[in-house]
Amino acid sequence: MFKKILIANRGEIALRIHRACREMGIRTVAVHSTADSDAMHVRLADESICVGGPTSRESYLNMPALLSAATLAGVDAIHPGVGFLSENSEFAQMVVDHDFVFIGPSAEHIRIMGDKILAKAAVEELGIPVVPGTPRPVSPQEEGIFDMAKEIGYPILVKAAGGGGGKGMQVVQAPEMLENALTIASAEAKANFGNESVFMERYLKQPRHIEIQVLADHHGNVVHLGERDCSIQRRHQKIWEEAPSPAISAAQRMELGNRVADATRRMGYQGVGTFEFLYENGEFFFIEMNTRIQVEHPISEMITGIDLIREQIRVATGEPLGFTQDDITFNGHAIECRINAEHPATFLPSPGKITAYHPPGGPNVRVDSALYTGYSIPPYYDSLISKLVVWGRDRDECLMRLRRALEEYVISGVETLIPLHQALAHNEDMQKGAYDIRWLEEFLAKQNAS
């Protein structure tokens, strides 16, 4: 087992990793920017090292500084968390080249799955259904581009090959819109990801976003932990997630989960990973794979009882999984609400000082957060400040507990999405589980119009 791990991240995920390490008897090293010197993960870690200025580029994306910190601290491994460098194949390879263990998959798997075109081709060969589209990047001036689009069928979605989060995406309703959409998407992709490659695929009108969590060791053992429904999104950013999905049957869960686990095994993948699908009219279509721990991993933990961060660390040491698929049972229902420091109606960021903080408690209520009274939320990073996770024996009990927990949650000094989640938890469609990936934006449009 590792003796010391450097946590190359910040906020609630850094604290989550620290807690798992301490429970395993592993010492932790927190890296931080000048803006995060008083952050909770810095206060609790065994050691802390400042790696640069307040912006991400100066600190959390500064690969030489992170590797220097790891060398200085004498760590065994580096955990990248989520975001930042967690899906950067260059960093993963640099970690290994400097004789540290990268707590994640191989650099090659990160590279392949980080390119949506390569990822689709790889999983399609393994029997995973994909959204119909172009098998390679395309450009606005390319000969035959309109024939390709016609074959896919309008409406079409133009997507960045090397990005996510809704950036570099354009919906094309008709041929006359295609060239302009390709130009805009390519420019956005280059600006946001340094990669101007885009591709086209069928635009599904009212799908749900369903993802399957997998866990694989170095000995060929792979399990899946069921699905999560992440359809409640604003501008392709997840807001509310739940497991299991209200729309998926137990038979569908096991059929898709087993197929994904088999594909994971056949590709030789190691660590945690998430296969993301669009689900419409009884069909699943692969869209991408995330080669890291997910923000929404707690709901899978709540319904299976498996600590994913702990298993991620164990697998990285070379240990085999201590359980098989038959040992995993799915119990009850879990919902996660992402609490962002944003205005609940305008979604404008709201950094600032926390003047009062009181998280909810009670049975089966979990809060993953690094907040405390007096803490100042910096303006430089993602606005996610807390994850409220609740569990119930069934979905109705889970929603009742969620409503109660949201009533108790106090975060003063900044605006948060708590009021939005309260409205969602009382909404009739949400109570029925009758939503898709466009539902939230339609709900918000109605709220703004009234």
C-alpha positions in Angstrom: 0.0 0.0 0.0 1.1 3.6 -0.7 2.6 5.5 2.3 2.0 9.0 0.9 -0.2 10.4 -1.9 -0.1 13.9 -3.5 -3.6 15.2 -4.2 -3.4 17.2 -7.4 -6.7 19.0 -7.0 -8.8 21.3 -4.8 -12.2 21.8 -3.1 -14.5 19.0 -2.1 -12.9 16.3 -4.3 -9.5 17.0 -2.7 -11.1 16.6 0.7 -12.9 13.5 -0.3 -9.6 11.9 -1.5 -7.8 13.0 1.7 -10.5 11.3 3.9 -10.2 8.0 2.0 -6.4 8.1 2.3 -6.5 8.8 6.0 -8.9 5.9 6.6 -6.4 3.7 4.7 -3.5 4.9 6.8 -2.0 6.9 3.9 -0.4 10.3 4.5 -1.5 13.1 2.2 0.1 16.1 0.5 -2.1 18.9 -0.5 -1.0 21.2 -3.3 -2.7 24.6 -3.5 -2.6 27.9 -5.3 -2.0 31.2 -3.5 -5.8 31.7 -3.5 -6.4 28.4 -1.7 -3.9 28.7 1.2 -6.8 28.6 3.7 -8.8 25.8 2.0 -10.1 22.9 4.0 -8.0 20.2 2.2 -4.9 22.3 2.9 -5.7 22.6 6.6 -6.4 18.8 7.0 -3.6 17.3 4.9 -0.4 16.0 6.5 1.6 18.4 4.4 0.8 21.2 2.0 2.8 22.8 -0.8 2.0 26.0 -2.8 2.4 25.4 -6.5 1.7 28.8 -8.0 -0.5 31.8 -8.4 -4.3 32.0 -8.2 -5.3 31.0 -11.7 -5.5 27.3 -12.7 -2.8 27.7 -15.3 -0.4 29.0 -12.7 -1.1 26.2 -10.2 -3.4 23.2 -10.7 -2.5 22.9 -14.4 1.2 23.6 -13.8 2.6 20.2 -14.5 6.3 20.9 -13.7 5.2 22.5 -10.3 3.1 19.5 -9.4 5.8 17.0 -10.2 8.4 19.1 -8.3 6.0 19.1 -5.3 5.7 15.3 -5.5 9.5 15.0 -5.6 10.0 17.4 -2.7 7.4 15.6 -0.6 8.6 12.1 -1.5 5.2 10.7 -2.4 4.5 7.3 -3.9 1.6 8.3 -6.1 -0.5 11.2 -7.4 -4.3 11.3 -7.4 -5.6 13.8 -10.0 -9.2 14.0 -8.7 -11.6 15.4 -11.3 -11.2 18.2 -13.8 -7.8 20.0 -14.2 -5.3 17.3 -15.3 -7.3 14.2 -14.4 -7.9 13.3 -18.1 -4.6 14.7 -19.5 -2.6 11.9 -21.1 0.6 13.9 -21.2 0.4 14.5 -17.4 -0.4 10.8 -16.7 2.7 9.8 -18.7 4.9 12.4 -17.0 3.8 11.1 -13.6 4.9 7.5 -14.6 8.1 8.8 -16.2 9.1 10.5 -12.9 8.6 7.1 -11.1 5.3 8.0 -9.4 2.1 6.0 -9.7 -0.7 7.8 -11.5 -3.9 6.8 -9.8 -5.9 6.4 -12.9 -5.8 4.4 -16.2 -2.9 4.4 -18.6 -1.9 7.4 -20.6 -2.9 5.6 -23.7 -6.4 4.9 -22.6 -6.8 8.5 -21.5 -5.6 9.6 -24.9 -7.9 7.3 -26.8 -11.0 8.0 -24.7 -10.2 11.8 -24.6 -10.8 11.9 -28.4 -14.5 11.3 -29.0 -13.9 10.0 -32.5 -11.3 7.5 -31.4 -13.4 6.5 -28.4 -16.5 5.8 -30.5 -14.5 3.7 -32.9 -12.9 1.8 -30.1 -16.1 0.9 -28.3 -18.0 0.2 -31.5 -15.4 -2.5 -32.2 -16.2 -4.0 -28.8 -19.9 -4.2 -29.5 -21.1 -1.0 -27.8 -23.8 0.9 -29.8 -22.8 4.5 -30.8 -24.7 7.5 -32.1 -24.6 7.4 -35.9 -22.2 10.0 -37.3 -18.9 10.7 -39.1 -16.1 8.3 -38.2 -13.5 11.1 -38.5 -13.1 14.9 -38.1 -14.7 17.0 -40.8 -14.2 20.6 -42.0 -16.6 23.3 -43.4 -14.9 23.2 -46.9 -14.7 19.5 -47.2 -16.0 17.9 -50.3 -19.0 15.8 -49.7 -19.8 17.3 -46.3 -23.5 17.8 -47.3 -23.8 14.2 -48.5 -22.4 13.0 -45.1 -24.9 15.2 -43.3 -27.8 13.9 -45.4 -26.8 10.3 -44.7 -26.8 11.0 -41.0 -30.1 12.8 -41.2 -31.1 16.2 -39.9 -31.1 17.6 -37.3 -27.4 17.1 -36.8 -25.1 17.9 -33.8 -21.6 19.2 -34.6 -19.3 18.4 -31.7 -15.7 19.0 -30.7 -13.6 15.8 -30.9 -11.4 16.7 -27.9 -13.7 18.5 -25.5 -16.9 18.4 -23.5 -19.2 20.4 -21.2 -21.2 21.7 -24.2 -18.3 23.8 -25.6 -17.7 23.4 -29.4 -21.2 22.1 -30.0 -23.7 23.4 -32.6 -27.2 22.0 -33.6 -27.9 22.0 -37.3 -31.5 21.9 -38.3 -31.1 22.3 -42.1 -28.3 22.1 -44.8 -28.0 25.9 -45.1 -26.9 26.1 -41.5 -24.2 23.4 -41.8 -21.1 25.3 -43.0 -21.5 28.1 -40.5 -22.1 25.6 -37.6 -18.9 23.7 -38.5 -16.9 27.0 -38.6 -18.2 28.2 -35.2 -17.9 24.8 -33.5 -14.3 24.4 -34.8 -13.3 27.9 -33.5 -14.9 27.2 -30.1 -13.1 23.8 -29.9 -9.7 25.4 -30.7 -10.2 28.2 -28.2 -11.3 25.9 -25.4 -9.4 22.7 -25.9 -6.5 23.6 -28.3 -8.0 21.1 -30.8 -10.1 22.4 -33.7 -11.3 18.9 -34.8 -15.1 18.5 -34.9 -17.3 15.7 -36.1 -21.0 15.2 -36.9 -23.6 12.9 -35.4 -27.3 12.4 -35.2 -29.1 14.9 -32.9 -31.4 13.0 -30.6 -34.4 15.1 -29.7 -35.5 14.0 -26.2 -32.9 11.5 -24.8 -31.9 10.8 -21.3 -28.3 10.9 -20.2 -27.4 7.5 -18.7 -24.0 6.5 -17.5 -22.5 3.2 -16.3 -19.8 3.1 -13.6 -17.1 0.5 -14.1 -14.1 -0.6 -11.9 -11.3 -2.7 -13.2 -8.1 -4.1 -11.7 -4.8 -5.1 -13.2 -5.7 -8.8 -13.2 -8.6 -8.7 -15.7 -11.4 -8.4 -13.1 -14.1 -5.9 -14.0 -17.4 -5.0 -12.3 -20.0 -2.4 -13.0 -21.9 -0.5 -10.3 -25.1 0.1 -12.3 -26.3 3.3 -13.9 -26.7 6.9 -13.0 -29.3 9.2 -14.6 -27.7 12.6 -15.2 -30.3 14.1 -17.5 -31.0 17.2 -15.5 -28.6 19.6 -17.2 -28.2 23.2 -18.0 -26.0 23.9 -21.1 -24.7 20.4 -20.9 -23.6 20.9 -17.3 -25.1 18.4 -14.8 -27.1 19.8 -11.9 -28.9 16.8 -10.4 -28.1 13.1 -10.6 -29.8 9.9 -9.3 -29.2 6.2 -9.1 -30.8 4.1 -10.3 -32.5 5.8 -13.2 -36.3 6.1 -13.0 -36.4 5.1 -16.7 -34.3 2.0 -16.7 -35.5 -1.5 -15.8 -33.4 -4.0 -13.8 -33.0 -6.1 -16.9 -31.8 -3.2 -19.0 -29.3 -2.3 -16.2 -27.7 -5.7 -16.1 -27.7 -6.1 -19.9 -26.0 -2.8 -20.6 -23.8 -3.0 -17.5 -22.5 -6.5 -18.4 -21.9 -5.4 -21.9 -19.9 -2.4 -20.7 -17.9 -4.4 -18.2 -17.0 -6.9 -20.9 -15.8 -4.1 -23.2 -13.8 -2.7 -20.4 -12.1 -6.0 -19.8 -11.4 -6.6 -23.5 -9.7 -3.2 -23.9 -7.5 -3.9 -20.9 -8.6 -0.8 -19.0 -7.6 -0.4 -15.4 -9.1 1.8 -12.6 -12.4 3.6 -12.5 -14.2 4.8 -15.6 -17.7 5.9 -16.7 -19.3 5.0 -20.0 -21.9 7.8 -21.0 -24.9 7.1 -23.1 -27.9 8.8 -24.6 -31.1 6.8 -24.1 -34.1 7.3 -26.3 -37.0 5.0 -27.3 -35.5 2.0 -25.6 -32.1 2.4 -27.3 -28.7 3.3 -25.8 -26.1 5.2 -27.8 -22.5 5.6 -26.5 -21.3 9.3 -26.5 -18.0 9.2 -24.5 -16.0 7.6 -21.7 -14.7 9.5 -18.7 -11.4 8.0 -17.5 -11.5 9.4 -14.0 -13.7 9.4 -10.9 -16.9 11.4 -11.5 -18.3 14.3 -9.5 -21.5 12.2 -9.1 -19.7 9.0 -7.8 -21.3 9.3 -4.3 -24.7 8.1 -5.5 -23.2 4.9 -6.9 -21.5 4.4 -3.5 -24.7 5.0 -1.6 -26.6 2.3 -3.5 -23.8 -0.3 -3.6 -21.9 0.4 -0.3 -18.6 0.5 -2.3 -16.1 3.2 -1.6 -14.9 4.1 -5.1 -12.0 6.3 -4.1 -10.7 3.6 -1.8 -11.0 1.0 -4.6 -9.4 3.3 -7.0 -6.3 3.6 -4.8 -6.2 -0.2 -4.1 -6.4 -1.0 -7.8 -3.5 1.5 -8.5 -1.3 -0.4 -6.0 -1.9 -3.6 -8.1 -4.2 -5.3 -5.7 -7.1 -7.3 -7.1 -10.7 -6.4 -6.6 -12.0 -8.0 -3.4 -15.4 -8.7 -4.9 -17.1 -10.0 -8.1 -20.2 -8.8 -9.9 -22.3 -11.3 -8.1 -21.3 -9.7 -4.8 -22.7 -6.3 -5.8 -26.3 -5.6 -4.9 -28.2 -2.4 -5.6 -30.1 -1.1 -2.6 -32.5 1.7 -2.5 -32.3 5.1 -4.3 -29.8 8.0 -4.1 -29.9 11.6 -5.4 -27.1 14.1 -5.6 -27.7 17.9 -5.9 -24.8 20.0 -7.1 -24.7 23.1 -5.0 -22.9 25.7 -7.0 -22.0 29.3 -5.9 -24.3 30.7 -8.5 -27.5 32.8 -8.6 -30.4 30.3 -8.8 -32.1 32.1 -11.6 -29.4 33.9 -13.6 -26.6 31.3 -12.9 -24.1 34.1 -12.5 -21.1 33.1 -10.4 -21.2 34.2 -6.8 -17.8 34.0 -5.2 -17.4 35.6 -1.7 -17.1 35.0 2.0 -19.3 32.4 3.7 -20.8 34.2 6.7 -22.8 31.2 8.0 -22.6 27.6 7.2 -24.9 24.8 8.5 -25.0 21.5 6.5 -28.0 19.2 6.9 -27.8 16.0 8.9 -29.8 13.0 9.9 -30.0 9.4 8.6 -28.7 8.7 5.2 -27.7 12.4 4.4 -24.2 13.0 3.1 -22.6 16.4 2.3 -19.4 16.4 0.3 -18.1 20.0 0.8 -15.0 21.9 1.8 -16.9 24.9 3.1 -16.7 26.4 6.6 -17.9 29.7 8.1 -15.4 32.5 7.3 -14.1 30.7 4.1 -13.9 32.9 1.0 -14.8 31.2 -2.2 -12.2 32.3 -4.9 -13.4 33.6 -8.2 -10.9 31.6 -10.2 -12.3 28.1 -10.3 -15.4 26.0 -10.9 -18.4 27.2 -9.0 -19.2 23.7 -7.4 -19.0 24.2 -3.6 -21.0 21.3 -2.2 -22.7 18.0 -3.1 -25.8 17.1 -1.2 -26.4 13.3 -1.4 -29.3 11.5 0.2 -30.4 7.9 0.2 -33.8 6.3 0.7 -35.3 2.8 0.6 -37.1 3.8 -2.6 -37.3 7.0 -4.8 -40.3 8.5 -2.9 -38.5 8.2 0.5 -35.3 9.6 -1.1 -37.2 12.7 -2.4 -38.9 13.2 0.9 -35.5 13.1 2.7 -34.0 15.4 0.0 -36.7 18.0 0.6 -36.1 18.0 4.3 -32.3 18.2 3.9 -32.6 21.1 1.5 -34.7 23.0 4.0 -31.9 22.6 6.6 -29.0 23.5 4.4 -27.8 27.1 5.2 -25.0 28.8 3.2 -25.0 32.5 3.8 -22.9 35.2 2.2 -23.1 34.0 -1.4 -25.9 33.0 -3.8 -26.3 29.2 -4.3 -28.5 26.8 -6.3 -30.3 25.5 -3.1 -33.5 27.4 -4.1 -33.4 25.8 -7.5 -33.0 22.3 -6.1 -35.9 23.0 -3.7 -38.1 23.9 -6.7 -37.0 20.8 -8.5 -37.6 18.5 -5.5 -41.3 19.7 -5.4 -41.9 19.7 -9.1 -44.5 17.1 -10.3 -42.5 16.0 -13.4 -39.4 15.5 -11.2 -41.4 13.5 -8.7 -42.6 11.2 -11.5 -39.1 11.0 -13.0 -40.5 12.2 -16.2 -37.6 14.3 -17.6 -34.9 14.3 -20.3 -31.8 16.2 -21.0 -33.8 19.2 -22.3 -36.3 19.3 -19.5 -34.4 21.7 -17.2 -33.8 24.3 -19.8 -37.5 24.3 -20.7 -38.4 24.4 -17.0 -36.1 27.5 -16.5 -37.6 29.2 -19.6 -41.1 28.8 -18.1 -39.9 30.1 -14.7 -38.3 33.2 -16.3 -41.4 33.9 -18.4 -43.8 33.8 -15.4 
